[in-house]
């Protein structure tokens, strides 16, 4: 993809997150948290931890068994580094996509009687995640804004580092979700 086109795409806003009131929601959904055990997971869990410290909530970590061998390490980090109580962590091991993350989180929350959710995800993933929440979620939700201090990588940096495939795929997935919203 030509460099000028990459920069143009990188400037299209994908961030739709906002400030979440301290008392809102009883669950924090971290979609796709385990399928990318790299820097994206770091920023999502940093955000989830900050939200958890404001108000103790259940955290659903959608990891789709992508990296089950790393779960023990994540549990240790979530309880020690991110200061999340073990009993507040629910592992969604069935999801293999963002849409499945939302659908399975909805089922888990229905069983727990939870209707309001906070979603903690990377900025480049917020628009698609919001579309899927509007499509599947039955309560109220808020997409949490990720402070710049928590960002592991600005979306423009993805292109500068030559890793634009992820961001291009994300835009295509957003368009797909918009086209098939009512299906």
N, C-alpha and C positions, 0 to 999 in steps of 0.2 A: 504494500500500500504506500503511495507517495507520502512523503513527509508532511507536506502542506495539508493533505487530507487527514492525516493522523492528528495534527494539531487542531484542525477544525472539529473533528469528532471529540477530541479530548475536552473541548470547551463547552460542549452541550451539557446542560446540568442533569445530573442523575441524582444528586443529593436531595432528598425530600424529608429528611429527618428534622425534628424540632425538639425544643426543650420539653422534657417530660415532668409534670408536676410530681413532687415528692410522694404524694399519697395516691397516685394513679396506679391501677393494675395490681393483680395478684400473681402474675407470672411474667417472667422474662424469657422470650423465645430467642434462641441463638441459632438461626438457620445455617445449615451447612458447616457448623463449627468444627466438626472432626474430619471432614473430607479434604480439608486443606490445612494440614498441621503446621503450615509455615506462618508467615507474617500476618496473613488475613485472619487466622484464628487468634493470633495474639491480640490484635486490635479489637476483635469482637468480644473476646473474653475480658479484656481490660474495660471495655464499655459496660458489659454485663456486671462486672464486679463493682464499678462505680455506682450503677443503678441499684445494685443489691445493697450497697453500704448506705444509700439514702433511705431505702425501705427494704426490709427483708422480704423477699419474694421467692417463690419456686422458680427454678431455672430449668428450662428444657433445652438440652444441648442435642441438636440433631446431627448425628455423625454417620448414620447409615452403614455402620460396620465397615467403613472404608479403611480405617486404621485401628482395628480392635486391639492390636498389640500395644498401641500407644495409650490406651485408656488408663492404665495404672499410673502412668506419668501425668496424665491430665488430671486425674483425681487428686494426686499429691499436690500439683500446682494449684488447682482450684481451691483446695482447702487451706494450703499454707500461703502461697503467694497472692492469690486473689481473695482470700479470706471469706470463702463461701462455705457454709455448713454442709456437710456431706448429705444430711437428710433433706436438703433443699434442692438437690441435683437429681433430675430425671433424664435418663439417657434414651433418646429416640434412636433405636438401632435399626429401624425399618426403612427409613427414608433414603432415597438415592437421588433426589432432586429437591429444589426449593419448593416446588408445588407439593411434593410428598411431605416435606418438612411441615408446611402449613396445615395440610390435611391431618397428618398424624398428631400434630400439636393440638389441633382442634379437638380431636377424639380424646386425647389425654386430659385436656382441660374440661371437656364435658363430663368425664368420669369424676373429676375433682370438684365440679360445680363452679369452675372459674370462667368468667365471661370477658374480663378486660385484660388486655395483654400489652406489654411493652416489647418491641422488637429491637434487638441489638445486632446490627449488622454493619458491614463496611459501606462507606458512602456509595461506591459504584454499584452496590447490590440493592440499595434502598428502593429505587423506583420499581424494579421488577417484584421485589418482595412486597411492596405496598399494593401493587396491582393484584397479586395473589391473595393477600390478606383481604382486600375488598371483595374478591371473588369467593373466598371460602370461609372466612371468619364470620362468626355469628354475633359476636359482642363488639365492644368498642376496642380500638387499639391505637397506639401511638408508636410511630417510628422514631426512635431516639437519635438525636443528633450526635455525631461523634466529634468531640472537640479536636482541634488541630493537634493538640499535644499528644493525642492517642493514635493519630494516623501513622501507620507504618509506611504508607506509600500514597502520595497524591496520585490521582488518576492520570495526570499528565506525565508523571514520572514513569508510568507503565510504558508509555510510548518511547520516552527518551532512553529507557534502558533496553529497548528493542523487544519488549514483551507485550506488544499490543494485541496479541491474539485473544487474551482473556477479556479485555475491554471490548473489543469488536464483537466477540461472542455474546457478551452481556447486552450490548445494544440490540443485537439480533433477537435475543431472547425477550427483551422488553417489547419489541415490535410484535413478536409472535404472541405474547400474552395479551397485548392490546387487540390484535386481530381476532383472537379466539376467546375473548373475555366472556362471552355469553354462552359458550359451548359447555 
